[in-house]
Amino acid sequence: MATRTRAGRGDGRIFRLADGRWCAFIELERGPDGRRRRKKITASSRGQVVLKRDQVRAELARGLEPADERLTVGQLVELWLDHRTGKVADRTLANYRAIATKHVIATAVGRRP
């Protein structure tokens, strides 16, 4: 009878999500506050997840911090404002930009992913 071995700690178990995509987590170094940090990797196939996971591991081995592809709320608002250019009056766009800067982009909400 063959014995089953467990994956090593931080190896990034691969599993299927409810929506059909594949997912893996990679353990990163603890944050400055001592909390555990993990990198989530998703793709449409298991093979793609394995490739992405191996790329992230290679970056970690070289001492690089994996990139965070998520947009912050501030970046999303900036994209929306750029998309509104030409669709609304210049004065309206200026008002939108001023309000967004004051209440979203320049606040902690704008830095939130």
Order of alpha helices (4+ residues) and beta strands (2+ residues): beta-beta-beta-alpha-alpha-alpha
